[in-house]
Amino acid sequence: MGAEPESERRGLPVDRRFLLAVLCAVLAAVVSWTELILVVPERVLPHWAVASIALLAAAALRIRPRSRPSGPWRAAFALPALVAVAGVGLGGAGDLGAEYRVLDPAGPDGCRALVRENSFLVIGDGSVYAVNGVGFALPSSSWVADDNARPIAAGQYELTWGERAGVLVLHGRGGDPVMPALHGVDCD
């Protein structure tokens, strides 16, 4: 006869692989409803993309579980997975047409400015994030612009850095204002 699985010897109702799948599903659920943006060299991963990766890992771990969890254990995986799927879907839909750009130059200690621009109907909007050395983007501020204006995409901005922080100044085109036009970028 074969040896008993370790989870049965310890009295655990599920194996480690399933528990790791639950952890990935919970992580995906939490991240999918945040503003987390991860910047990996030259690649921007918005919250819904990071959550998608965690959700795929959870699904891959569930493909061949050694034991078949039931009852509350099944719900421990299904509930966060469903929450994550909803968050990923809504986040991805909200990012349709959005553009992300990491701006040059970099600031002190490698701090970078990341911008997300979008437009819908006749209003443009954007957000600036401070990206620390690890690659996590922290929200700094946001703006609204008339007539679908995207000042970053149009090159209508100035980014300067001081010793500790940066200043992003946005310029509207023609008579289309950007409100507010002044934004701080601080990785501290």
Disulfide bonds with the S-S distance in Angstrom:
Cys111-Cys187 2.04
